[in-house]
Amino acid sequence: PKSGKVEGGQSTQISFIINSTNLSHRTYNANLVVECNDPTNPSLTLPVTINAQDTKGPDFNMVFFQNPYLSQYLRVMVFAHETLNEIPQLTVDSDSITMVLHDTSYHIYMGKHQLSESGDFTFSVTGNDSLGNIGSFERILSVSNIQLGKPAMVSNISGNVAVKFPVNSFDEEVFVTIWEERNTESSEEPFGRIYHLGPEQMPLNE
């Protein structure tokens, strides 16, 4: 309170609030002066120490990069907005993904993940800053993997292969990757030729 009454021999409690919005993170020293009508001690100075400390956890962002040919292989890039104590923990539906520091200056971390089925997958990252404040962020990735009921077969002597997908399986923003899987066990390269198809502005690459 700004004013009040205290009987002789009694005590009272004074509460005050400090607005720390524009304070830098450091220790401040101040004096709290209490004035009264006591003829012996008309003014009382109380020393106050204020420790302004960052208690907010780090902010994160997350983006996904697909392999240009085999789209089920992802690179997961995690961006921290400040220096972290250690490499953040990344999980996808409780399964851990190994992360490495990709760029020190911009606090970027990278992990790799292979998609194996359709569904909505929750990618969650957790980390702490140099003061031990914990921050977290999650992003949901929707995946639609189309599997053929049976392998595609050469349809005629011209060597053409017909691959059919269910109606409305794709929209104009997705792309399709088709590759030849080698059956020869001695082959060092498991894949043959790879084809990449996308929206109209994306050419067919072999």
C-alpha positions as CSV (number, residue, x, y, z in Angstrom):
1,P,0.0,0.0,0.0
2,K,1.1,3.6,-0.6
3,S,-0.2,4.6,2.9
4,G,-1.4,2.9,6.0
5,K,-1.4,2.8,9.8
6,V,0.8,0.9,12.2
7,E,0.2,0.9,15.9
8,G,3.0,1.3,18.3
9,G,4.9,-1.9,18.9
10,Q,3.2,-3.6,15.9
11,S,4.5,-4.5,12.5
12,T,3.1,-4.6,8.9
13,Q,4.1,-6.1,5.6
14,I,4.8,-3.9,2.5
15,S,4.5,-5.6,-0.9
16,F,5.6,-4.0,-4.2
17,I,5.8,-5.2,-7.8
18,I,8.6,-4.4,-10.2
19,N,8.0,-4.2,-14.0
20,S,10.9,-6.1,-15.5
21,T,9.8,-5.7,-19.1
22,N,12.7,-3.6,-20.3
23,L,15.4,-4.8,-17.8
24,S,18.5,-6.5,-19.0
25,H,19.4,-9.8,-17.5
26,R,21.7,-8.9,-14.6
27,T,21.6,-8.0,-10.9
28,Y,20.2,-4.6,-9.8
29,N,20.5,-2.9,-6.4
30,A,18.0,-0.3,-5.2
31,N,16.7,1.3,-2.1
32,L,13.1,1.2,-0.8
33,V,12.4,4.4,1.2
34,V,9.5,4.3,3.7
35,E,8.4,7.6,5.2
36,C,6.3,8.0,8.3
37,N,5.3,10.4,11.1
38,D,7.5,8.7,13.7
39,P,9.4,11.6,15.3
40,T,12.4,9.4,16.0
41,N,12.7,7.7,12.6
42,P,10.7,9.6,10.1
43,S,12.3,7.8,7.2
44,L,13.4,4.2,6.8
45,T,15.6,3.0,3.9
46,L,15.5,-0.7,3.0
47,P,18.1,-2.1,0.5
48,V,16.6,-4.2,-2.2
49,T,18.4,-6.6,-4.6
50,I,16.8,-7.5,-7.9
51,N,18.1,-10.4,-10.0
52,A,16.6,-10.2,-13.5
53,Q,17.1,-13.6,-15.1
54,D,15.9,-15.2,-18.3
55,T,13.4,-17.9,-17.4
56,K,11.9,-18.5,-20.9
57,G,12.8,-21.7,-22.7
58,P,14.4,-21.6,-26.2
59,D,12.2,-21.2,-29.2
60,F,12.4,-23.8,-32.0
61,N,11.4,-24.2,-35.6
62,M,11.4,-27.3,-37.8
63,V,11.4,-28.0,-41.5
64,F,11.6,-31.1,-43.6
65,F,13.6,-31.8,-46.8
66,Q,12.8,-34.8,-48.9
67,N,15.3,-36.7,-51.0
68,P,14.8,-35.5,-54.6
69,Y,14.5,-39.0,-55.9
70,L,13.4,-41.2,-52.9
71,S,10.8,-39.1,-51.2
72,Q,10.4,-41.3,-48.2
73,Y,13.9,-40.3,-46.9
74,L,13.7,-37.1,-44.9
75,R,16.2,-34.6,-43.5
76,V,14.7,-33.0,-40.4
77,M,16.2,-29.5,-39.8
78,V,15.7,-28.0,-36.3
79,F,16.4,-24.3,-35.8
80,A,17.0,-22.9,-32.3
81,H,16.7,-19.2,-31.7
82,E,19.6,-19.1,-29.2
83,T,22.6,-21.2,-28.0
84,L,21.7,-24.5,-26.4
85,N,23.4,-26.4,-23.6
86,E,23.5,-29.5,-25.7
87,I,22.1,-31.1,-28.8
88,P,18.2,-31.2,-28.6
89,Q,16.2,-34.4,-28.4
90,L,14.0,-35.1,-31.4
91,T,11.4,-37.9,-31.5
92,V,8.7,-38.9,-34.0
93,D,5.8,-40.6,-32.2
94,S,8.1,-41.5,-29.3
95,D,10.9,-43.0,-31.5
96,S,14.2,-41.1,-31.2
97,I,16.0,-39.5,-34.1
98,T,19.7,-39.0,-33.8
99,M,20.6,-35.3,-34.2
100,V,23.9,-33.6,-35.1
101,L,25.0,-30.0,-35.0
102,H,24.7,-28.7,-38.6
103,D,25.5,-25.0,-38.3
104,T,27.0,-23.4,-35.1
105,S,26.4,-19.8,-36.1
106,Y,22.7,-20.2,-36.7
107,H,22.1,-23.0,-34.1
108,I,20.8,-25.5,-36.8
109,Y,20.6,-29.2,-36.0
110,M,19.9,-32.1,-38.5
111,G,18.5,-35.6,-38.2
112,K,17.5,-38.2,-40.8
113,H,14.3,-40.3,-40.9
114,Q,12.8,-42.8,-43.3
115,L,9.0,-42.8,-43.8
116,S,7.6,-46.4,-43.9
117,E,3.9,-45.9,-43.8
118,S,1.0,-43.5,-44.3
119,G,-0.5,-41.5,-41.4
120,D,0.0,-38.4,-39.3
121,F,3.4,-38.3,-37.5
122,T,4.2,-35.9,-34.6
123,F,7.8,-34.7,-34.6
124,S,8.7,-33.2,-31.2
125,V,11.9,-31.4,-30.2
126,T,13.0,-30.5,-26.7
127,G,16.1,-28.7,-25.6
128,N,17.5,-26.3,-22.9
129,D,19.4,-23.1,-23.1
130,S,22.6,-22.0,-21.3
131,L,20.6,-21.2,-18.2
132,G,18.8,-24.5,-18.1
133,N,15.5,-23.2,-19.3
134,I,13.6,-25.9,-21.2
135,G,11.8,-25.3,-24.5
136,S,9.9,-27.6,-26.8
137,F,8.2,-27.5,-30.2
138,E,6.2,-30.1,-32.3
139,R,5.1,-30.3,-35.8
140,I,2.7,-32.8,-37.4
141,L,3.6,-34.3,-40.8
142,S,0.9,-36.0,-42.9
143,V,2.2,-38.8,-45.1
144,S,0.4,-40.7,-47.8
145,N,2.4,-43.7,-49.2
146,I,0.8,-45.4,-52.1
147,Q,1.7,-49.1,-52.4
148,L,0.8,-51.1,-55.5
149,G,-1.2,-54.3,-55.0
150,K,1.4,-56.1,-57.1
151,P,4.6,-55.2,-58.8
152,A,4.4,-53.4,-62.1
153,M,5.0,-55.7,-65.1
154,V,6.2,-55.0,-68.7
155,S,2.9,-54.8,-70.5
156,N,4.1,-55.4,-74.1
157,I,7.1,-55.9,-76.3
158,S,7.7,-52.2,-76.6
159,G,9.0,-52.2,-73.1
160,N,6.4,-49.9,-71.6
161,V,5.4,-50.3,-68.0
162,A,1.9,-49.3,-66.8
163,V,1.6,-48.1,-63.2
164,K,-1.9,-47.2,-61.9
165,F,-2.7,-45.2,-58.8
166,P,-6.1,-44.9,-57.1
167,V,-8.3,-42.0,-58.1
168,N,-7.7,-38.8,-56.0
169,S,-4.5,-40.2,-54.5
170,F,-2.6,-37.0,-55.2
171,D,-3.2,-33.3,-55.6
172,E,-1.3,-30.8,-57.7
173,E,1.3,-30.1,-54.9
174,V,2.8,-33.6,-54.5
175,F,5.3,-35.5,-56.6
176,V,5.9,-39.2,-57.4
177,T,9.1,-41.1,-57.5
178,I,9.4,-44.4,-59.5
179,W,12.5,-46.4,-59.4
180,E,13.7,-49.8,-60.6
181,E,14.7,-52.2,-57.9
182,R,17.5,-54.5,-58.9
183,N,17.0,-58.2,-58.0
184,T,20.6,-59.2,-58.5
185,E,22.2,-59.9,-55.2
186,S,25.7,-59.1,-56.5
187,S,24.8,-55.6,-57.6
188,E,26.4,-52.9,-55.5
189,E,23.6,-50.4,-56.4
190,P,20.2,-51.6,-55.2
191,F,18.3,-49.2,-57.5
192,G,18.3,-48.9,-61.2
193,R,16.9,-45.9,-63.1
194,I,14.9,-43.4,-61.1
195,Y,12.0,-41.2,-62.4
196,H,10.8,-38.1,-60.7
197,L,7.3,-36.7,-61.5
198,G,5.6,-33.6,-60.1
199,P,3.3,-30.8,-60.9
200,E,3.2,-29.4,-64.4
201,Q,6.1,-27.0,-63.7
202,M,8.4,-29.9,-62.6
203,P,10.0,-31.8,-65.5
204,L,10.3,-35.6,-65.7
205,N,13.9,-36.5,-64.8
206,E,15.6,-39.8,-65.5
